[in-house]
């Protein structure tokens, strides 16, 4: 069965994102810092409010900076609002964080379904991240490789869901937030490195593919970043 979604790169390539700034890093971790501080000194309800408001502010800021969020941004904001409201109504960390764990589990299932239907998510999204020629994206090896990666990512996300569920039941709220951040960050880095190495080795078998490093350097150049020699 043909992988139609991965035959060609997206017809309308999104604009190259602006260079990442300190504000991006600040927005990424500030909700967690606010939650820990507010939960420690004020209480869970205000911690949820602070975390939700800053997360929404971060999404809007990225959208205003021209990052390719498109129609996804309103959906993310709506999710954050609903999750925050439900967490406040029930005044429960199990409910608030349980929603996030549930969404992550659904994401893992969606990845597996996309791979099973030969419309794998990785194969579709990758051309948005790095510049890939149509000949590469349309190659059977590209489709099979990205399909395997999609399954692997789904498994990794499922493992993360299991760990988050266990941690939520066996740690304090602040411990859950801090430990989950560290473990999931480390797992994400290891997954990205392993996926990058595997993708590079597999795609080098395609004639005309010069390697991921050349593509990443071109991407950085488009973003105005000079990679080290």
Secondary structure, 3 states (H helix, E strand, C coil): CCCHHHCCCCCCCCCCCCCCCHHHHHHHHHHHHHHHHHHHHCCHHHHHHHHHHHHHHHHHHHHHCCCCCCCHHHHHHHHHHHHHHHHHHHCCHHHHHHHHHHHHHHHHHHHHHHHHCCCCHHHHHHHHHCCCCHHHHCCHHHHHHHHHHHHHHHHHHHHHHHHHHHHHHHCCHHHHHHHHHHHHHHHHHHHHHHHHHHHHHHHCCCCCCCCHHHHHHHHHHHCCCCCCC
